[in-house]
Amino acid sequence: MTLDETLALLEQIALVDDRVVKVDQAEQRAQVTMWAATLRDVPLDFAGEAVGRHYAESAWPIMPKDIAARWRDQVRDRLGRSTGTFEPTDHPHLDPDDVGGYMAALREQRGAIAGGSAEPVGLRELIPAVGDRLGGGRVAELVPANETFREVREQHYPRRARPAGPPELAVHCPVCGVSAGRPCKTTSRGRQMRGTHPSRRDVWEAQQTTEGADA
Ligand SMILES: [Zn+2]
C-alpha cells in the first residue's frame, strides 16, 4: 500500500470509527507514516476488507497491526493450501528438463500466491462461489456510524482521553488560551476557574455541528 492508499484507507476508517484517525495535524502525519510503513506489503483491497472483518468482530478501534496480522494469516493460509505444483498449461514455454527454470517458476508462483495475485492450485474452482457469497469479495460494506452506534459504543467503550467535567473541556479555550483537557483560568490573575469561559462552549458546540455535518 502506498502513502496515498494509506490515506484513503484512513479516510474510510474515519467514516466508521472516529476514534482511530488523529485530530492533531502533527499526530496525523506521524500516524499516516506509521500505518504506511506497517502496511507496506498489504494491498489496499485486502486492508479494506480486513477493516470490515475487524469491526464485524470487535468494538475496539482498529490498529495497523490488526490488518498486518490478518495479512500474515492469509499469506500463511494461502501458502499452506498451495500444493507447490503448477499447471503445465500455465507455463507452455518451460522445458520439463529445465530444473532452474522450474525452480524459478515455482518461486514466482509461491510469491504470487502469497501476495494474492494468484490463487492456490486447487482453490481456483471455488473462487466464483466464494466471491458470490461475500458479495464480490467484499466481506462487509463500510457504512458511517450512526447515533445509536455511537451511543452504544460510548457506553461500553468510553473514550480514554475524555476529560471529566463539561464537554467543552475537550477543546482549547479561545479566551484564556488553555489547551484541551485543562480547566479555564481567569484572564486577570490566571487562577483556575470552576466553570469555563462561555466562548469555549461555543467552540465546542460549533465543532459538534461540523462533525455532524461531515458524518
Ligand atoms: Zn477559558
py3Dmol code that shows the C-alpha trace and the ligand (Angstrom):
import py3Dmol

protein = """\
ATOM      1  CA  MET A   1       0.000   0.000   0.000  1.00  0.00           C
ATOM      2  CA  THR A   2       1.350   3.410  -0.936  1.00  0.00           C
ATOM      3  CA  LEU A   3       1.175   6.524   1.236  1.00  0.00           C
ATOM      4  CA  ASP A   4      -1.799   7.766  -0.819  1.00  0.00           C
ATOM      5  CA  GLU A   5      -3.571   4.454  -0.405  1.00  0.00           C
ATOM      6  CA  THR A   6      -2.915   4.559   3.344  1.00  0.00           C
ATOM      7  CA  LEU A   7      -4.526   7.993   3.450  1.00  0.00           C
ATOM      8  CA  ALA A   8      -7.521   6.673   1.519  1.00  0.00           C
ATOM      9  CA  LEU A   9      -7.823   3.756   3.935  1.00  0.00           C
ATOM     10  CA  LEU A  10      -7.672   6.023   6.988  1.00  0.00           C
ATOM     11  CA  GLU A  11     -10.331   8.248   5.442  1.00  0.00           C
ATOM     12  CA  GLN A  12     -12.538   5.199   5.020  1.00  0.00           C
ATOM     13  CA  ILE A  13     -11.899   4.093   8.592  1.00  0.00           C
ATOM     14  CA  ALA A  14     -12.748   7.563   9.913  1.00  0.00           C
ATOM     15  CA  LEU A  15     -16.239   7.109   8.489  1.00  0.00           C
ATOM     16  CA  VAL A  16     -16.947   4.095  10.673  1.00  0.00           C
ATOM     17  CA  ASP A  17     -14.835   4.840  13.719  1.00  0.00           C
ATOM     18  CA  ASP A  18     -13.964   8.369  14.753  1.00  0.00           C
ATOM     19  CA  ARG A  19     -11.579   7.102  17.434  1.00  0.00           C
ATOM     20  CA  VAL A  20      -8.894   5.938  15.001  1.00  0.00           C
ATOM     21  CA  VAL A  21      -7.718   8.909  12.983  1.00  0.00           C
ATOM     22  CA  LYS A  22      -5.781  11.524  14.964  1.00  0.00           C
ATOM     23  CA  VAL A  23      -7.218  15.017  15.063  1.00  0.00           C
ATOM     24  CA  ASP A  24      -3.970  16.878  15.661  1.00  0.00           C
ATOM     25  CA  GLN A  25      -2.137  17.552  12.374  1.00  0.00           C
ATOM     26  CA  ALA A  26       1.332  16.571  13.558  1.00  0.00           C
ATOM     27  CA  GLU A  27      -0.041  13.397  15.143  1.00  0.00           C
ATOM     28  CA  GLN A  28      -1.953  12.649  11.973  1.00  0.00           C
ATOM     29  CA  ARG A  29       1.185  12.911   9.849  1.00  0.00           C
ATOM     30  CA  ALA A  30       3.019  10.555  12.199  1.00  0.00           C
ATOM     31  CA  GLN A  31       0.069   8.203  12.144  1.00  0.00           C
ATOM     32  CA  VAL A  32      -0.089   8.033   8.344  1.00  0.00           C
ATOM     33  CA  THR A  33       3.665   7.389   8.143  1.00  0.00           C
ATOM     34  CA  MET A  34       3.419   4.634  10.750  1.00  0.00           C
ATOM     35  CA  TRP A  35       0.419   2.964   9.104  1.00  0.00           C
ATOM     36  CA  ALA A  36       2.030   3.160   5.661  1.00  0.00           C
ATOM     37  CA  ALA A  37       5.208   1.533   6.986  1.00  0.00           C
ATOM     38  CA  THR A  38       3.305  -1.236   8.777  1.00  0.00           C
ATOM     39  CA  LEU A  39       1.037  -1.939   5.806  1.00  0.00           C
ATOM     40  CA  ARG A  40       3.647  -1.557   3.036  1.00  0.00           C
ATOM     41  CA  ASP A  41       3.138  -5.153   1.828  1.00  0.00           C
ATOM     42  CA  VAL A  42      -0.636  -5.217   2.232  1.00  0.00           C
ATOM     43  CA  PRO A  43      -2.779  -4.429  -0.839  1.00  0.00           C
ATOM     44  CA  LEU A  44      -5.391  -1.697  -0.293  1.00  0.00           C
ATOM     45  CA  ASP A  45      -8.305  -4.002  -1.192  1.00  0.00           C
ATOM     46  CA  PHE A  46      -7.222  -6.524   1.385  1.00  0.00           C
ATOM     47  CA  ALA A  47      -6.787  -3.835   4.037  1.00  0.00           C
ATOM     48  CA  GLY A  48     -10.298  -2.508   3.375  1.00  0.00           C
ATOM     49  CA  GLU A  49     -11.672  -5.998   3.757  1.00  0.00           C
ATOM     50  CA  ALA A  50      -9.666  -6.550   6.942  1.00  0.00           C
ATOM     51  CA  VAL A  51     -11.153  -3.364   8.404  1.00  0.00           C
ATOM     52  CA  GLY A  52     -14.664  -4.674   7.687  1.00  0.00           C
ATOM     53  CA  ARG A  53     -13.847  -8.007   9.305  1.00  0.00           C
ATOM     54  CA  HIS A  54     -12.304  -6.309  12.318  1.00  0.00           C
ATOM     55  CA  TYR A  55     -15.424  -4.254  13.032  1.00  0.00           C
ATOM     56  CA  ALA A  56     -17.650  -7.266  12.445  1.00  0.00           C
ATOM     57  CA  GLU A  57     -15.830  -8.995  15.288  1.00  0.00           C
ATOM     58  CA  SER A  58     -14.556  -6.261  17.561  1.00  0.00           C
ATOM     59  CA  ALA A  59     -15.657  -2.963  19.068  1.00  0.00           C
ATOM     60  CA  TRP A  60     -12.065  -1.818  19.630  1.00  0.00           C
ATOM     61  CA  PRO A  61     -10.515   0.787  17.352  1.00  0.00           C
ATOM     62  CA  ILE A  62      -8.536  -0.898  14.596  1.00  0.00           C
ATOM     63  CA  MET A  63      -4.746  -0.741  14.696  1.00  0.00           C
ATOM     64  CA  PRO A  64      -2.426  -1.286  11.724  1.00  0.00           C
ATOM     65  CA  LYS A  65      -1.102  -4.423  13.437  1.00  0.00           C
ATOM     66  CA  ASP A  66      -4.638  -5.913  13.256  1.00  0.00           C
ATOM     67  CA  ILE A  67      -4.575  -5.547   9.479  1.00  0.00           C
ATOM     68  CA  ALA A  68      -0.966  -6.771   9.205  1.00  0.00           C
ATOM     69  CA  ALA A  69      -1.813  -9.847  11.316  1.00  0.00           C
ATOM     70  CA  ARG A  70      -4.753 -10.714   9.057  1.00  0.00           C
ATOM     71  CA  TRP A  71      -2.486 -10.336   6.041  1.00  0.00           C
ATOM     72  CA  ARG A  72       0.155 -12.655   7.562  1.00  0.00           C
ATOM     73  CA  ASP A  73      -2.556 -15.211   8.353  1.00  0.00           C
ATOM     74  CA  GLN A  74      -3.812 -15.040   4.803  1.00  0.00           C
ATOM     75  CA  VAL A  75      -0.322 -15.436   3.337  1.00  0.00           C
ATOM     76  CA  ARG A  76       0.342 -18.445   5.596  1.00  0.00           C
ATOM     77  CA  ASP A  77      -3.066 -19.888   4.788  1.00  0.00           C
ATOM     78  CA  ARG A  78      -2.649 -19.431   1.054  1.00  0.00           C
ATOM     79  CA  LEU A  79       0.828 -20.980   1.027  1.00  0.00           C
ATOM     80  CA  GLY A  80      -0.472 -23.844   3.200  1.00  0.00           C
ATOM     81  CA  ARG A  81      -3.219 -24.577   0.693  1.00  0.00           C
ATOM     82  CA  SER A  82      -0.870 -24.399  -2.251  1.00  0.00           C
ATOM     83  CA  THR A  83       0.322 -27.831  -3.338  1.00  0.00           C
ATOM     84  CA  GLY A  84       3.527 -26.429  -4.789  1.00  0.00           C
ATOM     85  CA  THR A  85       2.690 -27.946  -8.160  1.00  0.00           C
ATOM     86  CA  PHE A  86       1.537 -25.884 -11.063  1.00  0.00           C
ATOM     87  CA  GLU A  87      -0.456 -26.363 -14.198  1.00  0.00           C
ATOM     88  CA  PRO A  88       1.895 -27.140 -17.099  1.00  0.00           C
ATOM     89  CA  THR A  89      -0.520 -25.257 -19.346  1.00  0.00           C
ATOM     90  CA  ASP A  90       0.304 -22.089 -17.410  1.00  0.00           C
ATOM     91  CA  HIS A  91       3.946 -22.448 -18.463  1.00  0.00           C
ATOM     92  CA  PRO A  92       3.989 -23.585 -22.101  1.00  0.00           C
ATOM     93  CA  HIS A  93       7.445 -22.084 -22.588  1.00  0.00           C
ATOM     94  CA  LEU A  94       9.001 -24.188 -19.821  1.00  0.00           C
ATOM     95  CA  ASP A  95      11.172 -27.171 -20.745  1.00  0.00           C
ATOM     96  CA  PRO A  96      10.388 -30.060 -18.319  1.00  0.00           C
ATOM     97  CA  ASP A  97      14.136 -30.759 -18.051  1.00  0.00           C
ATOM     98  CA  ASP A  98      14.943 -27.162 -17.136  1.00  0.00           C
ATOM     99  CA  VAL A  99      15.329 -27.538 -13.360  1.00  0.00           C
ATOM    100  CA  GLY A 100      16.482 -23.949 -12.863  1.00  0.00           C
ATOM    101  CA  GLY A 101      13.531 -22.637 -14.840  1.00  0.00           C
ATOM    102  CA  TYR A 102      11.178 -24.906 -12.915  1.00  0.00           C
ATOM    103  CA  MET A 103      12.509 -23.658  -9.568  1.00  0.00           C
ATOM    104  CA  ALA A 104      12.241 -20.048 -10.690  1.00  0.00           C
ATOM    105  CA  ALA A 105       8.666 -20.543 -11.879  1.00  0.00           C
ATOM    106  CA  LEU A 106       7.775 -22.285  -8.636  1.00  0.00           C
ATOM    107  CA  ARG A 107       9.286 -19.461  -6.590  1.00  0.00           C
ATOM    108  CA  GLU A 108       7.458 -16.916  -8.691  1.00  0.00           C
ATOM    109  CA  GLN A 109       4.199 -18.799  -8.232  1.00  0.00           C
ATOM    110  CA  ARG A 110       4.629 -19.010  -4.459  1.00  0.00           C
ATOM    111  CA  GLY A 111       5.363 -15.307  -4.367  1.00  0.00           C
ATOM    112  CA  ALA A 112       2.248 -14.584  -6.414  1.00  0.00           C
ATOM    113  CA  ILE A 113       0.114 -16.823  -4.215  1.00  0.00           C
ATOM    114  CA  ALA A 114       1.459 -15.221  -1.052  1.00  0.00           C
ATOM    115  CA  GLY A 115       0.880 -11.757  -2.489  1.00  0.00           C
ATOM    116  CA  GLY A 116      -2.632 -12.547  -3.587  1.00  0.00           C
ATOM    117  CA  SER A 117      -2.136 -12.069  -7.341  1.00  0.00           C
ATOM    118  CA  ALA A 118      -2.503 -15.822  -7.956  1.00  0.00           C
ATOM    119  CA  GLU A 119      -4.843 -18.348  -6.371  1.00  0.00           C
ATOM    120  CA  PRO A 120      -3.517 -21.517  -4.720  1.00  0.00           C
ATOM    121  CA  VAL A 121      -3.795 -24.532  -7.010  1.00  0.00           C
ATOM    122  CA  GLY A 122      -6.987 -26.409  -6.239  1.00  0.00           C
ATOM    123  CA  LEU A 123      -8.765 -23.361  -4.929  1.00  0.00           C
ATOM    124  CA  ARG A 124      -9.401 -21.868  -8.332  1.00  0.00           C
ATOM    125  CA  GLU A 125     -12.682 -23.722  -8.824  1.00  0.00           C
ATOM    126  CA  LEU A 126     -14.082 -22.407  -5.556  1.00  0.00           C
ATOM    127  CA  ILE A 127     -13.418 -18.750  -6.236  1.00  0.00           C
ATOM    128  CA  PRO A 128     -16.653 -17.802  -8.081  1.00  0.00           C
ATOM    129  CA  ALA A 129     -18.765 -19.345  -5.293  1.00  0.00           C
ATOM    130  CA  VAL A 130     -16.744 -17.608  -2.595  1.00  0.00           C
ATOM    131  CA  GLY A 131     -16.934 -14.331  -4.500  1.00  0.00           C
ATOM    132  CA  ASP A 132     -20.736 -14.594  -4.752  1.00  0.00           C
ATOM    133  CA  ARG A 133     -21.186 -15.428  -1.116  1.00  0.00           C
ATOM    134  CA  LEU A 134     -19.121 -12.479   0.007  1.00  0.00           C
ATOM    135  CA  GLY A 135     -20.731 -10.125  -2.442  1.00  0.00           C
ATOM    136  CA  GLY A 136     -17.925  -9.756  -4.953  1.00  0.00           C
ATOM    137  CA  GLY A 137     -15.137 -10.237  -2.457  1.00  0.00           C
ATOM    138  CA  ARG A 138     -16.293  -7.557  -0.034  1.00  0.00           C
ATOM    139  CA  VAL A 139     -16.964  -9.072   3.329  1.00  0.00           C
ATOM    140  CA  ALA A 140     -18.617  -6.104   4.936  1.00  0.00           C
ATOM    141  CA  GLU A 141     -19.582  -2.793   3.423  1.00  0.00           C
ATOM    142  CA  LEU A 142     -18.285   0.145   5.397  1.00  0.00           C
ATOM    143  CA  VAL A 143     -21.124   2.380   6.486  1.00  0.00           C
ATOM    144  CA  PRO A 144     -20.873   5.587   8.514  1.00  0.00           C
ATOM    145  CA  ALA A 145     -21.532   5.119  12.211  1.00  0.00           C
ATOM    146  CA  ASN A 146     -24.977   6.340  13.221  1.00  0.00           C
ATOM    147  CA  GLU A 147     -26.074   7.896  16.515  1.00  0.00           C
ATOM    148  CA  THR A 148     -27.261   4.611  18.045  1.00  0.00           C
ATOM    149  CA  PHE A 149     -23.924   3.020  17.269  1.00  0.00           C
ATOM    150  CA  ARG A 150     -22.070   5.935  18.854  1.00  0.00           C
ATOM    151  CA  GLU A 151     -24.210   5.823  21.992  1.00  0.00           C
ATOM    152  CA  VAL A 152     -23.834   2.090  22.487  1.00  0.00           C
ATOM    153  CA  ARG A 153     -20.118   2.329  21.850  1.00  0.00           C
ATOM    154  CA  GLU A 154     -19.723   5.194  24.302  1.00  0.00           C
ATOM    155  CA  GLN A 155     -21.471   3.162  26.996  1.00  0.00           C
ATOM    156  CA  HIS A 156     -19.248   0.156  26.531  1.00  0.00           C
ATOM    157  CA  TYR A 157     -16.029   1.808  25.487  1.00  0.00           C
ATOM    158  CA  PRO A 158     -15.829   5.329  26.865  1.00  0.00           C
ATOM    159  CA  ARG A 159     -13.049   7.403  25.380  1.00  0.00           C
ATOM    160  CA  ARG A 160      -9.960   7.184  27.494  1.00  0.00           C
ATOM    161  CA  ALA A 161      -8.909  10.723  26.613  1.00  0.00           C
ATOM    162  CA  ARG A 162     -12.219  12.247  27.602  1.00  0.00           C
ATOM    163  CA  PRO A 163     -11.613  14.658  30.494  1.00  0.00           C
ATOM    164  CA  ALA A 164     -14.028  14.726  33.414  1.00  0.00           C
ATOM    165  CA  GLY A 165     -16.257  17.769  33.578  1.00  0.00           C
ATOM    166  CA  PRO A 166     -18.133  19.777  30.976  1.00  0.00           C
ATOM    167  CA  PRO A 167     -17.692  18.547  27.395  1.00  0.00           C
ATOM    168  CA  GLU A 168     -16.190  21.852  26.212  1.00  0.00           C
ATOM    169  CA  LEU A 169     -13.020  20.876  28.094  1.00  0.00           C
ATOM    170  CA  ALA A 170     -12.318  18.761  25.011  1.00  0.00           C
ATOM    171  CA  VAL A 171     -11.408  21.884  23.032  1.00  0.00           C
ATOM    172  CA  HIS A 172      -8.903  24.633  23.737  1.00  0.00           C
ATOM    173  CA  CYS A 173     -10.277  27.823  25.229  1.00  0.00           C
ATOM    174  CA  PRO A 174     -10.177  30.858  22.928  1.00  0.00           C
ATOM    175  CA  VAL A 175     -10.469  33.221  25.903  1.00  0.00           C
ATOM    176  CA  CYS A 176      -7.791  32.136  28.365  1.00  0.00           C
ATOM    177  CA  GLY A 177      -5.844  30.037  25.859  1.00  0.00           C
ATOM    178  CA  VAL A 178      -5.592  26.805  27.889  1.00  0.00           C
ATOM    179  CA  SER A 179      -5.272  23.660  25.822  1.00  0.00           C
ATOM    180  CA  ALA A 180      -7.834  20.883  25.564  1.00  0.00           C
ATOM    181  CA  GLY A 181      -8.374  18.945  28.768  1.00  0.00           C
ATOM    182  CA  ARG A 182      -7.183  21.802  31.021  1.00  0.00           C
ATOM    183  CA  PRO A 183      -9.524  23.890  33.170  1.00  0.00           C
ATOM    184  CA  CYS A 184     -10.074  27.531  32.271  1.00  0.00           C
ATOM    185  CA  LYS A 185      -8.087  30.222  34.063  1.00  0.00           C
ATOM    186  CA  THR A 186      -9.154  33.739  34.935  1.00  0.00           C
ATOM    187  CA  THR A 187      -7.597  36.102  32.435  1.00  0.00           C
ATOM    188  CA  SER A 188      -6.752  38.666  35.111  1.00  0.00           C
ATOM    189  CA  ARG A 189      -4.836  36.543  37.636  1.00  0.00           C
ATOM    190  CA  GLY A 190      -4.520  33.172  35.957  1.00  0.00           C
ATOM    191  CA  ARG A 191      -6.450  31.379  38.679  1.00  0.00           C
ATOM    192  CA  GLN A 192      -8.096  28.088  37.872  1.00  0.00           C
ATOM    193  CA  MET A 193     -11.833  28.537  37.307  1.00  0.00           C
ATOM    194  CA  ARG A 194     -14.600  26.198  38.408  1.00  0.00           C
ATOM    195  CA  GLY A 195     -16.580  26.754  35.226  1.00  0.00           C
ATOM    196  CA  THR A 196     -15.424  27.512  31.703  1.00  0.00           C
ATOM    197  CA  HIS A 197     -15.485  30.594  29.522  1.00  0.00           C
ATOM    198  CA  PRO A 198     -18.747  30.680  27.534  1.00  0.00           C
ATOM    199  CA  SER A 199     -16.857  31.073  24.258  1.00  0.00           C
ATOM    200  CA  ARG A 200     -15.185  27.736  24.902  1.00  0.00           C
ATOM    201  CA  ARG A 201     -18.600  26.118  24.968  1.00  0.00           C
ATOM    202  CA  ASP A 202     -19.381  27.902  21.680  1.00  0.00           C
ATOM    203  CA  VAL A 203     -16.236  26.499  20.072  1.00  0.00           C
ATOM    204  CA  TRP A 204     -17.111  23.025  21.284  1.00  0.00           C
ATOM    205  CA  GLU A 205     -20.688  23.312  20.028  1.00  0.00           C
ATOM    206  CA  ALA A 206     -19.515  24.584  16.659  1.00  0.00           C
ATOM    207  CA  GLN A 207     -17.201  21.587  16.403  1.00  0.00           C
ATOM    208  CA  GLN A 208     -20.061  19.166  17.183  1.00  0.00           C
ATOM    209  CA  THR A 209     -22.128  20.724  14.397  1.00  0.00           C
ATOM    210  CA  THR A 210     -19.274  20.457  11.912  1.00  0.00           C
ATOM    211  CA  GLU A 211     -18.652  16.837  12.815  1.00  0.00           C
ATOM    212  CA  GLY A 212     -22.354  16.096  12.489  1.00  0.00           C
ATOM    213  CA  ALA A 213     -22.438  17.627   9.026  1.00  0.00           C
ATOM    214  CA  ASP A 214     -19.352  15.686   7.944  1.00  0.00           C
ATOM    215  CA  ALA A 215     -20.635  12.319   9.119  1.00  0.00           C
TER     216      ALA A 215
END
"""
ligand_1 = """\
1
ZN
Zn -11.109 29.758 29.274
"""
view = py3Dmol.view(width=600, height=400)
view.addModel(protein, "pdb")
view.setStyle({"model": 0}, {"cartoon": {"style": "trace"}})
view.addModel(ligand_1, "xyz")
view.setStyle({"model": 1}, {"stick": {}})
view.zoomTo()
view.show()
